[in-house]
C-alpha cells in the first residue's frame, strides 16, 4: 500500500472515531436535557440554549478543520488560532444564573437577546420567546 493510500485510510479511520465520539457527547447532552425537561423545565430551556450555542460553535470549527489539508507534521499545528467564546460564555452564565434562581425559588432571569435570535436552533427546541424563561420557578 502506498504512503498516500495509507494516509487516506488513516484519515478515514480518524474521521469515523471522531464521529463516534461526537455522537456519544450528543447522546449525553440529550440525556441530561431529558432529565431537566422532566425535573426543571425553566433550567431545561436555559440548558438547551447553552447546548445549542455549543453545537453551533463546535460545528463551525469542525467544518473549518475538515476543509483544511491533513497535517502530517507537528510544526504544522496552529495553536495560536482562537475562536470567539463569548456566545458560549453568555449562554453558560445564563444557564448557571437560571439554575441558581430555580434552586432559590427566585425569579428566573431572561435569556440574553443574542441567544434568543439564533434562528431555527432555538425555535425548534421550543425556546423562541423570552417570556418562556421569565415566568418564574417551575
C-alpha positions as CSV (number, residue, x, y, z in Angstrom):
1,X,0.0,0.0,0.0
2,X,1.4,3.4,-1.0
3,X,2.0,6.1,1.6
4,X,-0.8,8.3,0.2
5,X,-3.2,5.3,0.4
6,X,-2.2,4.6,4.0
7,X,-2.7,8.3,4.9
8,X,-6.1,8.2,3.3
9,X,-7.2,5.2,5.2
10,X,-5.8,6.6,8.5
11,X,-7.8,9.9,7.9
12,X,-11.0,7.9,7.3
13,X,-10.5,5.9,10.4
14,X,-9.8,9.0,12.4
15,X,-13.0,10.6,11.0
16,X,-15.1,7.6,12.0
17,X,-13.7,7.6,15.5
18,X,-14.3,11.4,15.8
19,X,-17.9,11.0,14.6
20,X,-18.4,8.2,17.1
21,X,-17.2,10.4,19.9
22,X,-19.3,13.4,18.8
23,X,-22.3,11.0,18.8
24,X,-21.5,9.9,22.3
25,X,-21.3,13.5,23.5
26,X,-24.6,14.5,21.8
27,X,-26.2,11.4,23.4
28,X,-25.1,12.5,26.9
29,X,-26.3,16.0,26.2
30,X,-29.7,14.7,25.1
31,X,-29.9,12.5,28.2
32,X,-29.2,15.5,30.5
33,X,-31.7,17.6,28.6
34,X,-34.4,15.0,29.0
35,X,-33.8,14.8,32.8
36,X,-34.0,18.6,33.0
37,X,-37.2,18.7,30.9
38,X,-38.8,16.4,33.5
39,X,-37.4,17.9,36.7
40,X,-36.8,21.6,35.9
41,X,-38.4,23.0,32.7
42,X,-37.0,26.5,33.2
43,X,-33.5,25.2,33.7
44,X,-34.0,22.9,30.7
45,X,-34.7,25.9,28.5
46,X,-31.5,27.6,29.6
47,X,-29.5,24.4,29.2
48,X,-31.0,23.9,25.7
49,X,-29.7,27.4,24.7
50,X,-26.3,26.5,26.1
51,X,-26.1,23.2,24.3
52,X,-27.3,24.7,21.0
53,X,-24.8,27.5,21.2
54,X,-22.0,25.0,21.9
55,X,-23.1,22.9,19.0
56,X,-23.1,25.9,16.7
57,X,-19.5,26.7,17.8
58,X,-18.2,23.2,17.5
59,X,-19.9,22.6,14.2
60,X,-18.3,25.7,12.7
61,X,-14.9,24.7,14.0
62,X,-15.2,21.2,12.7
63,X,-16.3,22.4,9.3
64,X,-13.2,24.7,9.1
65,X,-10.8,21.9,10.2
66,X,-12.2,19.4,7.7
67,X,-11.8,21.8,4.8
68,X,-8.1,22.2,5.5
69,X,-5.5,19.6,4.3
70,X,-4.4,16.9,6.7
71,X,-1.5,18.0,8.9
72,X,1.3,15.5,9.0
73,X,4.0,17.3,11.0
74,X,3.9,18.8,14.5
75,X,5.2,22.1,13.1
76,X,2.0,22.5,11.0
77,X,-0.2,22.6,14.1
78,X,-1.6,26.1,14.8
79,X,-2.3,26.5,18.4
80,X,-2.4,30.3,18.2
81,X,-5.8,30.4,16.4
82,X,-8.5,31.3,18.9
83,X,-12.3,31.4,18.4
84,X,-14.8,33.7,20.0
85,X,-16.0,32.1,23.2
86,X,-18.3,35.0,24.1
87,X,-21.6,33.4,22.8
88,X,-21.0,30.2,24.7
89,X,-19.9,32.1,27.8
90,X,-23.0,34.2,27.8
91,X,-25.2,31.1,27.4
92,X,-23.3,29.3,30.2
93,X,-23.7,32.3,32.5
94,X,-27.4,32.5,31.8
95,X,-27.8,28.7,32.4
96,X,-25.9,29.0,35.8
97,X,-28.0,32.0,36.8
98,X,-31.2,30.2,35.9
99,X,-30.1,27.1,37.9
100,X,-29.3,29.3,40.9
101,X,-32.6,31.2,40.6
102,X,-34.6,28.0,40.4
103,X,-32.8,26.5,43.4
104,X,-33.5,29.6,45.4
105,X,-37.1,29.7,44.1
106,X,-36.4,33.2,42.8
107,X,-37.1,35.0,39.6
108,X,-35.7,33.2,36.5
109,X,-33.5,35.7,34.5
110,X,-34.4,36.4,30.9
111,X,-32.1,34.9,28.3
112,X,-29.7,37.4,26.7
113,X,-31.3,38.7,23.4
114,X,-28.3,37.5,21.5
115,X,-29.2,33.9,22.4
116,X,-32.9,34.2,21.6
117,X,-32.3,35.4,18.0
118,X,-30.3,32.4,16.7
119,X,-33.0,31.2,14.4
120,X,-34.0,27.5,13.9
121,X,-31.8,26.1,16.7
122,X,-33.8,27.9,19.4
123,X,-37.3,27.8,17.8
124,X,-37.1,24.0,17.1
125,X,-36.2,23.4,20.7
126,X,-39.3,25.3,21.9
127,X,-37.4,28.2,23.2
128,X,-38.4,31.0,20.9
129,X,-39.8,33.6,23.3
130,X,-38.0,35.4,26.2
131,X,-41.1,35.1,28.4
132,X,-40.8,31.3,28.4
133,X,-37.7,31.8,30.6
134,X,-39.1,34.6,32.8
135,X,-42.3,33.0,34.1
136,X,-40.7,32.2,37.5
137,X,-39.9,28.9,39.2
138,X,-41.4,25.6,38.0
